[in-house]
């Protein structure tokens, strides 16, 4: 068993944020991630249509200070507070859904 490899493997999670554009969305989500030791691997954001904010993030939760369940609950609360829809999907589930 190669523990060095296990310690370097990333545990990736997709986060999608959709809602009316307003100040503080990126700051709220990224601050939460930073505080919980979750690394942002990739981020893409844009304003679509009549002011709809859309952001996708790929984050590594391997060293997260909290569980996946706690991450989900906390991001859902941020979404409610900012009147946004925030969805999470683990990379393994994404791969299974898109496997040919």
JOZI-V609551 format. One record per backbone hydrogen bond with DSSP energy under -1.0 kcal/mol. CO is the residue of the C=O (numbers start at 1). NH is the residue of the N-H. Records with the same first field share a line. If there is no record, write none. Layout:
CO->NH + NH
This chain:
1->3
2->6
3->7
5->9
11->61
12->91
13->59
14->89
15->57
16->87
17->55
18->85
19->53
24->28
25->29
26->30
27->31
28->32
29->33
30->34
31->35
32->36
33->38
34->37
36->65
39->60
42->58
44->56
46->54
48->52
49->51
51->21
52->48
53->19
54->46
55->17
56->44
57->15
58->41 + 42
59->13
60->39
61->64
67->71
68->72
69->73
70->74
71->75
72->76
73->77
74->78
75->79
76->80
77->81
78->82
79->84
85->18
87->16
89->14
90->94
91->95
92->96
93->97
94->98
